[in-house]
Amino acid sequence: MVTIYHNPKCSKSRETLALIKEAGIEPTIVEYLKNPLSKEQVAQLIQQSGLSALDSIRTDVEPYQQFIQGKEISDDEIFALIAEYPALLNRPFVSGSKGTKLCRPPELVKGLI
């Protein structure tokens, strides 16, 4: 089973989803902006990917500038902020039996499918 944490408005997320489907896989699609992840789910997703909390967030959104930029902040605090402000989560993350990755660029998904 493959799960994509998807934002349909994001071209990279749409490209990644298309690559998954082209491989003949019908993934579970989690629209995390409509159905935000819990702090625990965010922590698990990021930790499974091997990225740091800071490497998993978007820096071009207002919550980043307001709560993170220029501040000393723990991973746990970042996980909580992503749960509260899901737009902070970079995209798309993809999870499957071969691991979890932030698929930017979208071609990175090929290692998971």
HELIX and SHEET records of a PDB file:
HELIX    1   1 SER A   11  GLU A   22  1                                  12    
HELIX    2   2 LYS A   39  SER A   49  1                                  11    
HELIX    3   3 LEU A   54  SER A   56  5                                   3    
HELIX    4   4 GLU A   62  PHE A   67  1                                   6    
HELIX    5   5 ASP A   75  GLU A   84  1                                  10    
HELIX    6   6 PRO A   86  LEU A   88  5                                   3    
HELIX    7   7 PRO A  106  GLY A  111  5                                   6    
SHEET    1   A 4 THR A  28  VAL A  30  0                                        
SHEET    2   A 4 THR A   3  TYR A   5  1                                        
SHEET    3   A 4 PHE A  93  GLY A  96 -1                                        
SHEET    4   A 4 GLY A  99  LEU A 102 -1                                        
END                                                                             
